[in-house]
Amino acid sequence: MKRIKVSGVELCVEAFGDLADPPVLLVGVTMLSWPDELCAALAGRYVVRYDLRDAGQSTFVDPDAPTYDLRDLVTDASELLVALDLGRTHVVGVGVGGFIAQLLALDHPDQVASLTLVSTRPVAPGPVDPDLPDHAAEMSRQLFGRPAPDWTDRDSVVDYMTGSVRVKSGSRGFDEQDVRAAAGSVFDRADRTAKAQRASHLGSMFAAIDCQPRWRERLGEITVPTLVVHGDEDPFFPHGNGVALAAEIPGATLLTLPGIGQGVPRVTWPDVVDALLRHTSDTPRGT
């Protein structure tokens, strides 16, 4: 694990595997969006994960009043690939990390060998397009209608995040032991302030940063092999968002995860790891 300076900030970065293997960049809110065991399961790939600005152990200023926008986060990812001398890289984004992944493929196509989009959508935070399903109403009520935790208290945060993940997991995706351990690990890595904890757990900076201009209308420009992975019971970014991504990106493949909500919980790993290894197998490193 190391800190790498890009765009005037430092990003905390960790790599798994052999540098000679095809590189894979995993994009979430923090590096722990991608569990250790999942990274290790991608054997035969050089896997890199990192913390976004204002999350984890990367440069932290103020996620409630950021001085950067979504395109700056995309530039961070691009400059990180250069700093690590990875050449063309397989890029995988989950949730809001999928926004960064889509724009990296659109704005820096020479750096992207393939694209994988997990539990994400083709529009930024805020009102969705009329043809796209929005957050499920019952999920929104349960998720946003309850009191916030004491973000400085570990037990309070772990309980709160466990409840949040439960309502987003679908009928088959919730593993309480995994979720509680992950929430505790995120807490332990971030600063003990309420802002730092909230941003690291929720990616709250995305509610404040400028995500314009739109990019959905540009999805047809993506030419790299694209895999869309989406749970059919995702209440946060419902499955129709993944269907739209797969339909609008030329040649994209949709992998639907039955009974799954947000993300790639442990029960999906056999299918998801197999799909990722196949999807990232065709491009030699550095070409």
C-alpha positions as CSV (number, residue, x, y, z in Angstrom):
1,M,0.0,0.0,0.0
2,K,1.4,3.4,-0.9
3,R,0.3,7.0,-1.6
4,I,0.8,8.4,-5.1
5,K,0.5,12.0,-6.0
6,V,-1.7,12.9,-8.9
7,S,-3.5,16.2,-9.9
8,G,-2.1,17.8,-6.7
9,V,-3.6,15.2,-4.3
10,E,-2.4,11.9,-2.9
11,L,-4.3,8.8,-3.6
12,C,-3.8,5.7,-1.4
13,V,-3.2,2.7,-3.6
14,E,-2.8,-1.0,-3.2
15,A,-1.8,-3.7,-5.7
16,F,-2.2,-7.4,-5.8
17,G,-0.4,-9.9,-8.1
18,D,2.5,-9.9,-10.5
19,L,3.3,-6.6,-12.3
20,A,3.9,-8.6,-15.5
21,D,0.3,-9.7,-15.6
22,P,-2.6,-7.8,-17.4
23,P,-3.5,-4.8,-15.2
24,V,-6.9,-4.3,-13.8
25,L,-8.0,-1.0,-12.1
26,L,-10.9,-1.4,-9.6
27,V,-12.8,1.8,-8.9
28,G,-15.2,2.3,-6.0
29,V,-15.5,4.9,-3.3
30,T,-12.6,3.3,-1.2
31,M,-10.3,0.4,-2.0
32,L,-12.4,-1.6,0.4
33,S,-15.3,-1.4,-2.1
34,W,-13.3,-4.4,-3.4
35,P,-12.7,-7.0,-0.7
36,D,-9.2,-8.5,-0.2
37,E,-10.4,-12.0,-1.0
38,L,-12.1,-10.9,-4.2
39,C,-8.9,-9.1,-5.3
40,A,-6.9,-12.2,-4.5
41,A,-9.3,-14.4,-6.5
42,L,-8.4,-12.5,-9.7
43,A,-5.2,-14.5,-9.9
44,G,-3.2,-13.9,-13.1
45,R,-4.1,-10.2,-13.1
46,Y,-2.2,-7.3,-11.6
47,V,-5.1,-5.8,-9.6
48,V,-4.9,-2.2,-8.4
49,R,-7.5,-0.6,-6.1
50,Y,-7.5,2.9,-4.5
51,D,-9.3,5.4,-2.4
52,L,-11.0,8.4,-4.1
53,R,-10.2,11.9,-2.8
54,D,-12.0,12.6,0.5
55,A,-12.3,8.9,1.2
56,G,-10.2,6.2,3.0
57,Q,-6.6,7.4,3.3
58,S,-6.4,9.6,0.3
59,T,-6.1,13.4,0.5
60,F,-9.0,14.6,2.7
61,V,-10.3,18.1,2.6
62,D,-14.0,18.5,2.8
63,P,-16.4,16.1,1.0
64,D,-19.3,18.5,1.8
65,A,-17.8,21.4,-0.1
66,P,-15.5,19.8,-2.7
67,T,-13.4,22.0,-4.9
68,Y,-13.3,19.3,-7.6
69,D,-15.9,17.7,-9.9
70,L,-16.5,14.3,-11.5
71,R,-14.1,15.0,-14.3
72,D,-11.3,15.7,-11.8
73,L,-11.9,12.2,-10.3
74,V,-11.6,10.8,-13.8
75,T,-8.4,12.7,-14.3
76,D,-7.1,11.2,-11.0
77,A,-7.7,7.7,-12.4
78,S,-6.0,8.5,-15.7
79,E,-3.0,10.0,-14.0
80,L,-2.8,7.1,-11.6
81,L,-2.5,4.7,-14.5
82,V,0.3,6.9,-15.9
83,A,2.1,7.1,-12.5
84,L,2.0,3.3,-12.2
85,D,3.1,2.9,-15.8
86,L,0.3,0.3,-16.5
87,G,-0.3,1.1,-20.1
88,R,-3.7,0.0,-21.4
89,T,-5.7,-1.2,-18.4
90,H,-8.8,-3.2,-17.8
91,V,-11.1,-0.9,-15.8
92,V,-13.8,-2.1,-13.5
93,G,-16.2,0.4,-11.7
94,V,-18.9,-0.4,-9.1
95,G,-21.8,1.9,-8.2
96,V,-20.7,5.6,-8.4
97,G,-17.3,4.3,-9.3
98,G,-19.0,3.2,-12.6
99,F,-19.4,6.9,-13.5
100,I,-15.7,7.3,-13.3
101,A,-15.1,4.1,-15.3
102,Q,-17.5,5.2,-18.1
103,L,-15.9,8.6,-18.4
104,L,-12.4,7.1,-18.3
105,A,-13.3,5.0,-21.3
106,L,-14.9,7.9,-23.1
107,D,-12.3,10.6,-22.4
108,H,-9.1,8.5,-22.2
109,P,-9.8,5.6,-24.6
110,D,-6.2,4.9,-25.3
111,Q,-5.7,3.9,-21.6
112,V,-8.6,1.5,-21.4
113,A,-8.3,-2.1,-22.6
114,S,-11.8,-3.2,-21.5
115,L,-14.6,-1.9,-19.3
116,T,-16.7,-3.6,-16.7
117,L,-19.6,-1.7,-15.1
118,V,-21.1,-3.1,-11.9
119,S,-24.3,-1.9,-10.3
120,T,-24.2,1.5,-11.9
121,R,-26.2,3.6,-14.3
122,P,-25.6,6.0,-17.3
123,V,-26.6,9.2,-15.6
124,A,-25.3,11.1,-12.6
125,P,-26.8,11.6,-9.2
126,G,-30.1,13.5,-9.3
127,P,-33.2,13.0,-11.4
128,V,-33.1,10.1,-13.8
129,D,-34.1,10.0,-17.4
130,P,-37.8,9.0,-17.9
131,D,-36.8,5.6,-19.4
132,L,-34.6,4.7,-16.5
133,P,-35.8,3.2,-13.2
134,D,-35.1,5.3,-10.2
135,H,-34.3,4.3,-6.6
136,A,-37.0,1.9,-5.4
137,A,-39.4,3.9,-3.2
138,E,-39.5,1.4,-0.3
139,M,-35.7,1.2,-0.3
140,S,-35.4,5.0,-0.2
141,R,-37.8,5.1,2.7
142,Q,-35.8,2.6,4.7
143,L,-32.4,3.9,3.7
144,F,-33.0,7.7,4.0
145,G,-35.9,7.9,6.4
146,R,-34.0,6.7,9.5
147,P,-31.7,8.7,11.9
148,A,-28.1,8.9,11.0
149,P,-25.6,7.2,13.2
150,D,-23.0,8.8,15.4
151,W,-20.4,8.8,12.7
152,T,-17.6,9.0,15.2
153,D,-18.7,5.8,17.0
154,R,-17.5,2.5,15.5
155,D,-20.4,0.3,16.7
156,S,-23.0,2.9,15.7
157,V,-21.5,3.1,12.2
158,V,-21.2,-0.6,11.7
159,D,-24.8,-1.2,12.8
160,Y,-26.1,1.6,10.5
161,M,-24.1,0.4,7.5
162,T,-25.2,-3.2,8.1
163,G,-28.8,-2.0,7.9
164,S,-28.1,0.0,4.8
165,V,-26.5,-2.9,3.0
166,R,-29.3,-5.2,4.1
167,V,-32.0,-3.2,2.3
168,K,-29.9,-3.0,-0.9
169,S,-28.8,-6.6,-1.1
170,G,-31.6,-8.4,-2.7
171,S,-33.0,-11.8,-1.5
172,R,-29.8,-13.7,-2.0
173,G,-27.0,-11.2,-1.5
174,F,-26.8,-10.3,2.3
175,D,-24.0,-11.9,4.4
176,E,-24.1,-10.1,7.8
177,Q,-20.7,-11.3,8.8
178,D,-19.1,-10.0,5.7
179,V,-21.0,-6.7,5.8
180,R,-20.1,-6.0,9.4
181,A,-16.5,-6.8,8.9
182,A,-16.3,-4.6,5.8
183,A,-18.0,-1.7,7.6
184,G,-15.6,-2.0,10.5
185,S,-12.6,-2.0,8.2
186,V,-13.8,1.1,6.3
187,F,-14.2,2.8,9.7
188,D,-10.8,1.8,10.9
189,R,-9.0,3.2,7.8
190,A,-10.7,6.6,7.7
191,D,-10.2,9.6,9.9
192,R,-12.4,9.6,13.0
193,T,-14.3,12.7,12.0
194,A,-18.0,12.5,11.1
195,K,-17.3,13.9,7.6
196,A,-14.6,11.5,6.9
197,Q,-16.6,8.5,8.0
198,R,-19.7,9.5,6.1
199,A,-17.8,10.1,2.9
200,S,-15.9,6.8,3.1
201,H,-19.0,4.7,3.8
202,L,-21.5,6.5,1.6
203,G,-19.5,8.3,-1.1
204,S,-21.3,11.5,0.1
205,M,-19.0,13.7,-2.0
206,F,-21.0,12.6,-5.1
207,A,-24.0,14.5,-3.7
208,A,-22.0,17.7,-3.7
209,I,-19.7,17.6,-6.8
210,D,-20.7,18.8,-10.2
211,C,-21.2,15.8,-12.4
212,Q,-22.2,17.7,-15.6
213,P,-22.1,17.5,-18.5
214,R,-24.1,14.4,-19.3
215,W,-22.4,11.4,-20.9
216,R,-25.2,9.0,-21.7
217,E,-25.5,10.3,-25.2
218,R,-21.8,9.5,-25.8
219,L,-22.0,5.8,-24.8
220,G,-22.0,4.8,-28.4
221,E,-18.4,6.1,-28.6
222,I,-17.1,3.3,-26.4
223,T,-15.3,0.8,-28.5
224,V,-13.6,-1.4,-25.9
225,P,-15.1,-4.8,-24.9
226,T,-17.6,-4.0,-22.2
227,L,-19.2,-6.2,-19.6
228,V,-22.2,-5.0,-17.6
229,V,-22.8,-6.8,-14.3
230,H,-26.1,-6.1,-12.5
231,G,-28.3,-7.7,-9.9
232,D,-31.9,-8.2,-10.9
233,E,-33.1,-7.1,-7.5
234,D,-31.0,-4.0,-7.2
235,P,-33.2,-1.4,-5.5
236,F,-30.6,1.4,-5.6
237,F,-29.8,1.4,-9.3
238,P,-32.5,-1.0,-10.5
239,H,-31.7,-3.6,-13.2
240,G,-33.1,-1.5,-16.0
241,N,-30.1,0.8,-15.7
242,G,-27.8,-2.1,-16.5
243,V,-30.0,-3.1,-19.3
244,A,-29.7,0.4,-20.8
245,L,-25.9,0.5,-20.4
246,A,-25.6,-2.9,-22.2
247,A,-27.9,-1.7,-25.0
248,E,-26.2,1.6,-25.6
249,I,-22.6,0.5,-25.5
250,P,-21.7,-1.2,-28.8
251,G,-21.2,-4.9,-28.4
252,A,-21.6,-4.9,-24.6
253,T,-22.5,-8.1,-22.7
254,L,-25.0,-8.1,-19.8
255,L,-24.4,-10.5,-16.9
256,T,-27.5,-10.5,-14.7
257,L,-27.1,-11.8,-11.1
258,P,-30.3,-13.4,-9.9
259,G,-31.5,-12.5,-6.5
260,I,-28.8,-9.9,-6.0
261,G,-29.0,-6.2,-5.2
262,Q,-26.1,-3.7,-5.2
263,G,-22.5,-4.9,-5.7
264,V,-21.0,-8.3,-5.9
265,P,-21.4,-10.1,-2.5
266,R,-19.5,-13.3,-1.8
267,V,-22.3,-15.6,-3.2
268,T,-21.7,-14.1,-6.7
269,W,-17.9,-14.4,-6.7
270,P,-17.7,-17.7,-8.6
271,D,-19.7,-16.3,-11.5
272,V,-18.2,-12.8,-11.3
273,V,-14.6,-13.8,-11.0
274,D,-14.9,-16.2,-13.9
275,A,-16.6,-13.5,-16.0
276,L,-13.9,-11.0,-15.1
277,L,-11.0,-13.3,-15.8
278,R,-12.5,-14.2,-19.2
279,H,-13.2,-10.5,-20.0
280,T,-9.7,-9.4,-19.1
281,S,-7.8,-12.2,-20.8
282,D,-7.5,-11.0,-24.4
283,T,-5.4,-7.8,-24.2
284,P,-1.6,-8.1,-23.6
285,R,-0.2,-5.8,-21.0
286,G,1.0,-2.4,-22.2
287,T,-0.5,-2.7,-25.8
